[in-house]
């Protein structure tokens, strides 16, 4: 069984928030996944839709049947953390962690 993948590295949103969309489309048909992402009211929906379209284009290049494709796997892992500090009273600082995500979508035929 051939699979097509698409990857998005260093996406500047925390993995915890991005995983909500990953759970939304995992195991669905590609057309249903696109529809779900178009109507999802999350900030990561637009980059996710672009990534899904990229995976479909990769599947076309591999001569896979687009009508039978399903979202086999969506992996959202943590990327590098940008560490910043917030100054507070008495010369101290509080840490700020700006998290990033690595997203990998895998499509496969039924």
C-alpha positions as a Markdown table, in Angstrom:
| # | Residue | x | y | z |
|---|---|---|---|---|
| 1 | Unk | 0.0 | 0.0 | 0.0 |
| 2 | Unk | 1.5 | 3.3 | -1.1 |
| 3 | Unk | 1.2 | 6.3 | 1.2 |
| 4 | Unk | 1.7 | 10.0 | 0.6 |
| 5 | Unk | 3.0 | 12.4 | 3.3 |
| 6 | Unk | 3.3 | 16.1 | 3.9 |
| 7 | Unk | 5.2 | 17.8 | 6.7 |
| 8 | Unk | 5.0 | 21.2 | 8.4 |
| 9 | Unk | 7.9 | 22.0 | 10.7 |
| 10 | Unk | 8.3 | 24.8 | 13.2 |
| 11 | Unk | 4.6 | 25.9 | 13.1 |
| 12 | Unk | 4.4 | 28.7 | 15.7 |
| 13 | Unk | 1.5 | 27.3 | 17.8 |
| 14 | Unk | 1.6 | 25.0 | 20.8 |
| 15 | Unk | 1.1 | 21.2 | 20.0 |
| 16 | Unk | -1.7 | 21.0 | 22.5 |
| 17 | Unk | -3.9 | 23.4 | 20.5 |
| 18 | Unk | -2.9 | 21.8 | 17.1 |
| 19 | Unk | -3.7 | 18.3 | 18.3 |
| 20 | Unk | -7.4 | 19.3 | 18.5 |
| 21 | Unk | -7.5 | 19.6 | 14.7 |
| 22 | Unk | -5.4 | 16.4 | 14.3 |
| 23 | Unk | -8.0 | 14.5 | 16.2 |
| 24 | Unk | -10.8 | 16.0 | 14.1 |
| 25 | Unk | -9.5 | 14.7 | 10.8 |
| 26 | Unk | -7.7 | 11.5 | 11.7 |
| 27 | Unk | -9.3 | 8.5 | 10.0 |
| 28 | Unk | -11.6 | 10.5 | 7.7 |
| 29 | Unk | -11.9 | 10.6 | 4.0 |
| 30 | Unk | -10.0 | 13.4 | 2.4 |
| 31 | Unk | -13.1 | 15.3 | 1.3 |
| 32 | Unk | -14.7 | 15.0 | 4.7 |
| 33 | Unk | -11.4 | 16.2 | 6.3 |
| 34 | Unk | -11.3 | 19.2 | 4.0 |
| 35 | Unk | -14.8 | 20.2 | 4.8 |
| 36 | Unk | -14.2 | 19.8 | 8.6 |
| 37 | Unk | -11.1 | 22.0 | 8.4 |
| 38 | Unk | -12.9 | 24.7 | 6.4 |
| 39 | Unk | -15.6 | 25.1 | 9.1 |
| 40 | Unk | -13.3 | 24.6 | 12.1 |
| 41 | Unk | -12.9 | 27.8 | 14.1 |
| 42 | Unk | -9.3 | 27.3 | 15.1 |
| 43 | Unk | -6.3 | 29.3 | 14.1 |
| 44 | Unk | -4.4 | 26.2 | 12.9 |
| 45 | Unk | -7.2 | 25.2 | 10.5 |
| 46 | Unk | -5.9 | 27.2 | 7.6 |
| 47 | Unk | -2.3 | 25.8 | 7.8 |
| 48 | Unk | -3.8 | 22.3 | 8.3 |
| 49 | Unk | -5.9 | 22.7 | 5.2 |
| 50 | Unk | -2.9 | 23.8 | 3.2 |
| 51 | Unk | -0.9 | 20.8 | 4.5 |
| 52 | Unk | -3.7 | 18.4 | 3.6 |
| 53 | Unk | -3.8 | 19.9 | 0.1 |
| 54 | Unk | -0.1 | 19.4 | -0.2 |
| 55 | Unk | -0.4 | 15.7 | 0.9 |
| 56 | Unk | -3.1 | 15.2 | -1.8 |
| 57 | Unk | -0.9 | 16.8 | -4.4 |
| 58 | Unk | 1.9 | 14.4 | -3.3 |
| 59 | Unk | -0.5 | 11.5 | -3.7 |
| 60 | Unk | -1.3 | 12.6 | -7.2 |
| 61 | Unk | 2.4 | 12.6 | -8.1 |
| 62 | Unk | 2.6 | 9.0 | -6.8 |
| 63 | Unk | -0.4 | 8.1 | -9.1 |
| 64 | Unk | -2.7 | 7.2 | -6.1 |
| 65 | Unk | -6.5 | 7.2 | -6.5 |
| 66 | Unk | -7.6 | 10.5 | -4.9 |
| 67 | Unk | -11.2 | 9.3 | -4.4 |
| 68 | Unk | -10.2 | 6.5 | -2.1 |
| 69 | Unk | -7.7 | 8.3 | 0.0 |
| 70 | Unk | -8.2 | 8.5 | 3.8 |
| 71 | Unk | -6.1 | 10.4 | 6.4 |
| 72 | Unk | -4.2 | 7.4 | 7.8 |
| 73 | Unk | -2.2 | 9.3 | 10.4 |
| 74 | Unk | -1.7 | 12.8 | 11.8 |
| 75 | Unk | 1.3 | 13.3 | 14.1 |
| 76 | Unk | 1.7 | 16.5 | 16.0 |
| 77 | Unk | 4.9 | 16.7 | 18.0 |
| 78 | Unk | 6.6 | 19.5 | 19.8 |
| 79 | Unk | 9.3 | 21.6 | 18.1 |
| 80 | Unk | 11.9 | 23.9 | 19.4 |
| 81 | Unk | 10.7 | 26.2 | 22.3 |
| 82 | Unk | 11.5 | 29.9 | 22.0 |
| 83 | Unk | 12.4 | 31.0 | 25.6 |
| 84 | Unk | 11.7 | 34.6 | 26.6 |
| 85 | Unk | 11.5 | 36.3 | 30.0 |
| 86 | Unk | 9.0 | 38.7 | 31.5 |
| 87 | Unk | 10.4 | 41.2 | 34.0 |
| 88 | Unk | 8.6 | 41.4 | 37.3 |
| 89 | Unk | 9.2 | 43.2 | 40.6 |
| 90 | Unk | 12.4 | 43.1 | 42.6 |
| 91 | Unk | 14.6 | 42.4 | 39.6 |
| 92 | Unk | 13.2 | 39.0 | 39.0 |
| 93 | Unk | 11.9 | 37.4 | 35.8 |
| 94 | Unk | 9.2 | 34.9 | 34.9 |
| 95 | Unk | 9.8 | 32.6 | 32.0 |
| 96 | Unk | 7.7 | 32.7 | 28.8 |
| 97 | Unk | 7.8 | 29.6 | 26.6 |
| 98 | Unk | 6.7 | 30.1 | 23.0 |
| 99 | Unk | 6.1 | 26.6 | 21.7 |
| 100 | Unk | 6.2 | 25.3 | 18.2 |
| 101 | Unk | 4.8 | 22.2 | 16.5 |
| 102 | Unk | 5.9 | 19.7 | 13.9 |
| 103 | Unk | 3.0 | 18.3 | 12.0 |
| 104 | Unk | 3.1 | 15.2 | 9.6 |
| 105 | Unk | 0.0 | 14.0 | 7.6 |
| 106 | Unk | 0.0 | 10.6 | 6.0 |
| 107 | Unk | -2.6 | 9.6 | 3.4 |
| 108 | Unk | -3.3 | 6.1 | 2.3 |
| 109 | Unk | -5.8 | 4.3 | 0.0 |
| 110 | Unk | -8.6 | 2.2 | 1.5 |
